């Protein structure tokens, strides 16, 4: 993907004294008292901000937080907790500015945080009037927010249209490189793990991957639907019987290419969905009418682990069982450990996936951990993200 990179501009000395507008993803979870409960996204934004400051830029940073109503700012919409955390991480004061669309005062070597960008009227629908005002604030626009790359909004797309220079920050660049390595130019065999509660939410992803991957591992409620399509009993497990034909078509597409969708041969069941429910391991053919399938069995987990360890590239989205419950975590833990031990290049994304990675302590063994949920899924679906598209257009126009 041909895009302009902020790191290159800095290396070429083109950032000194320039007004740099960074769109970061600082949408972190807050508790009832307004305190940040998990700051990964803020920490991930620091390299880009430091890069701009070190290059002598006048730095503006903004992000959305929550789901504010445009033109109706509420106290809970404020980035004040983010400003405090940024100040701590950067070891310098980061002022928070409100009502900034019509002008920002910031000197080279300084950084300011611009209040919640989604409060600005016209942000969500990318109105041209707002986009042009945003672009007028800066000499260089830097998109470093992969988590919002699937949205064409004022601060993700519009400003990139009209800013004098539009480029990708280090986080966005790393996402692009990792996704390109995993999907556009993968080392074979390419294995994808797609898990979740419903086939319907990930059907287009499964269909897209069926044309690309050598092995498509399905898990969670999705696996139940595929088991049903394969003629296996699933008891009262979560599934979507109306999508059996869709599941069969995915399996047929894989088979036609000499690839496969591995169907579980054993499962872990319970009579109720509860952490303390007694777990029973049984053959996939022996699931009773009142059983709930809550995990893949150890035989299936071991088979999948062996295949992952011999993969060239692994894409992981979703745990394969109810890993939050100790009795039903073996499948996800085995998969996680296999990915950690595999020599394959691995890329993982999605909130539950990141929770599993953290639980099993394999952060350092995963090749790349994506910061975007919806954006990551849309790339898997084969879509071109708006943020990528406009940066490519601007790079092409500049060359």
N, C-alpha and C positions, 0 to 999 in steps of 0.2 A: 504494500500500500504506500503510495507516494504522498507523504504529508511533510509539512515543514515542522521541525522539532525545535522546541524552545532551547534545549541544550546546545544545539548547533548555533543558534543566534547568540547565545552567551559566549560560546567558544570563539565566535568570530568578532566579539567585541561590539555587537550591534545593540546591546541592551543598556549600556551606560547612559544615565540621564533620561531614559525613556519612561513614559507612563505605562506601566504594565498592569493589565486587568486580568486577574486569575479567577476563573470559575472553578471552584473546588466543590467537593461533595462532603459537606460537614454536617449532614443530616444524621445526627447521633441520637440514640435513645436517651430520654430524660425520665427521672422518677417523678412522683407526685409533687415533690418540693422543688423541681426544676434543676436537679443535679444530674450531671452526665453519668450514666451507668456503664457505658462502654465507649471508649474513645479511639477505636482503631482508625476510623475515617479521618479524624483530626490528625493523628500521628502520621497517616499516609500522605497528608497534604503538606507536611513540613518540608520535604526535600525541594519541592517546586518553589515554595516561598523563600527558602534559604538561597536557592539558586538565583532568584531574581534580586534579592538583597545583596548577595555577594557580587553580582554583576553591576551594582550601582543604580538599580532602577528605583523609581517611585512606585510602590506596590499597593495595589488595591485587590482585596480578596472578597468574594461573596459566595453565598450558597443559599439553598432553600433549607428550611427546617420545618418538619411537619407539613400540614396541609392548610395554610392560612387562606383567608378570603382576600382576594385582590382589593386593594383600596380600603381595607378595614383592619388595620393593625391592632393586634391584641397583645397584652404582655407575654402570654405564653408562646407567641410567635418569635420572640426576640432571640437573637444570636448571642445575647449577653453571656450565657454560660460558656459558649464556644470561644468568645473573646477572652474570657478569663483563662481557659485551658490553653489557648494559643499563646497567650502572654507567658504562661509557665513554660511551655515547651520551647519557645523561642528565646526565653530569658530576656524579654524586653516588653515594654508596654505596647499593647495592640488596641488602639482606640476603636470604639464601635460608632459608626456614623449612620444616622438615620436621614431620610429624605435626601438621598444622594444623587438621584437621577439627573438633576440639572447642573451638577457640578461637584467636584471633589478636590479638596486642597490636600496635597500630599507631596512631600519633597523627596528627592533622590536619597536612598538609604533609609527611608521610613516605610512602614507598612500600616495600613488601616483595614479594618474589617467593615464591609458595607452590609447594613442590616438586611434581613431576610428578603431575597430577591423576588420571591413569589408573592410578596405583598404589592409589588408594583403592578399597576393596571396595564394589562396587555402582555404580561410575561408568558402566561400559559399558552396563549394563542399566537405568540410571536408577532405582535403588531409592529408594522414597519416604523411607526412614529417612535415607539419605545426603543426598538432596535437601533435606530440611527442615533438616538440620544446616548445610548450605552456606548456605541462605537466612538462617539465624539469625546468620551472620557479618557480614551487611551491611544497610545501609539502602537501597542502590541497587545493582542488578545490571546490569552493562553487557556485552552480548555484542558483541565486536569481532573475532570469529573466523569469517569467512565460510568458510574452508577446512573447518570442522567443522559448518557450518550444516545439512548433510544428515544429521546424526546426532542422535538423541534420547538424549543422555547426561546424567549428573548435572549437569555444569557448562555444558551447552549448552541444556538443556530443563528439567530438574527444578528447578534453582535459580530459573529464570525463573517457574516456577509459584508458588513460595512466597515469594519475596523481596518486601519491601514495595513496591518499584518495580522494574520490569524495562524496559530500554530498549536501543536499538542505539547502538553507538559510531560514530565517524566513518568508520571503514573499512567496517564492515558497512552503514552508511547509504549510503555511496558506491556499494557493490556493488548495493544494492537500486535506487538511482536509475538506475544505468547499465543494469541488466538490464531495468528497466521501460521506459526510453527505447528500448532496442534491440528488445525483444520485445513489450511490451504496447502501446506507442504509437510504432511505428517510422515514420521518414520513408521513404517508398517511392522507388525499389524497394529491397526488403530482400533482401540477398544473404547466404547462409550458406556458409561453407567448413567441411566436416566431413571430416577425413582421419584415417587411422590404418591399422593393419594388418588389422583384421577388421571386416566388416559386423556380425557377431554382437554385438560389444561396443557398437555404436552404432546398431543397427537401430531401437530405440524412439525414439532422437533423430531419426534420419532420417524416421521415420514422423510424428513430432510436427511437425517443421519443414516437411514436405511440405504441411501444412495452412496454413502461415503465410507462407512465404518466396516471393519472386518468382524466385529463382535459387538452386539448391542445388548448389554445387560440391563434388564428391567427389574425394578424392585418396588416394594411397598404395595399400595393398592393397584398400581399399574401392573405389577407382576400377577396379581390375582386375576385381572381381566385377561391377560395372556394365557394363564393357566386354564381358565375357562374356555378360551378359544382353542386350546390344545386338547380339550376333552377331559380335563381333570376336575375333580370335585373341589369346591372351595368353601363349602358350608355356608355360614352366614357372613363371610368375609366381605369387606368393602370391595366392590367391583362395579363395572358399568357394562351390563349385558347388552345394551343397545350399541356398543362399540366393538362387538366381537368381530364383525366383518373388517373393521379398520385394523384391529390387531392381526387378523389373519393376513391382511394385505401387506402389512409390515413384515411379517414372518416370511411371506412368499417372496417379497422383494429381496430380502436378505438371502434366502435360499437360492434364488435365481442367480445370485452373484457368487455362490459358493461360500456365503457367510452364514452366520446363525444368530438367533435369539435364544440363548440358553434358558430352557424352562426348568424350574426347580424340581429336583427329584425327591427332596425331603424338606419339611417345613417345621416350624415351631408354632404350636397352636395353644389357645386358651379358650375357656368358655365365656369369659368376660374380658372387657378392655380395662385392665387395671394393673397397676405396678405389682400388686401382691397376688395376682391371679396365678394359679399353678400352671407351669409351662410343660407341654408335652411335645416331644420330638416324634414325628411320624412320617412315613412315606407319603409322598404327594398324592398317591392313589388311595390313601386311607383316611383322608379328611372326612370327618363326620358332619352331619347336617347342622349340628349346633356348635361347630368349631369356628373360631376366628383365627385366621392365619396372621401372625404378628411378626414373623421373621422367617428368613430362609434357614434351612437346616444345616447342620455341620458338614454333611457330605457335599451339599450344593456349594456352601461357602468355601470349602477346601478346593473344589473343582474350579470355581471362579478365581480363587486366589492364585492357583497354579497358572491359569491362563493370563492373568494380569501380570504375573512375574515374567512372562515371556513376551509381553507386548512391547511395541516400539513407542507408542503414544497412548496416553490414557486421558480421557475427558470425563470428569466426575461431577454429576449434579444429582444429589439426593441420597440419603441413607436408605439401605435396603430393608430395614425393619424399624420397629419402634425402639430405637436405641436409647431413648430416655429411660426405659424400664430395663433394669439389670437382667431380667430373665430373657429379654428379647433383643439384646444388643450384640450377640455373638456374630451375627452375619455382617453387620456394619463394621464392627471392630476388626473382623478378619479381612474384610475388603480394604479397610483403611491401612492395616498393617502390610497387606500385600502391595498396595500402592507405594507405601513408604519403602519397601524392600525392592521394588521393581527398578531396573535400570532405565525404564521408559521415561520419556518426558511426560510429566503429568500437569494438567491444569484443572483446577476445581473451582466451582462457584455455586452460589445459592446459600441462603441463610442457614438452613439445616445442615448443609454440607460443611460450612465453616464451623458450626457448633460441634460436629462430629470430629473434625480435624483438631479442634482445640481440646476436646474431651480425651482424645487418644494421643495428644502431644506429638503430632507428626508434621507440624508446621514447616520444619526445616527440611523434611524429606519430600514435600510436594513441590514440583517444579515451579508452579506459579499459582497463587491463590488470588482469584479475581475478586475485586471489590464491588462488582455490580451484580445485582440480582436479575432484574428484568432485562437489562442490557445484555448480560451474559446469555440468557435464554434466547433472546432474539438473534444473537449471533449464531447460536446452535441451530436455530430455526432456518438459517440461511439468509436472513434479512440483512440489508445494508443499513447500518445505523445512521440517522440524520447527522450526528456530530462528525462521524467519519466522512460522510459524503461531502459536507461543506468544506471540511479541511482539505480533502482531496481536490475539490474544485479550486480553492484558493491557491493551493500549491501548483496546480496545473496552469493557472492564470499567471502566476509569478515566474514560471520557468520559461 
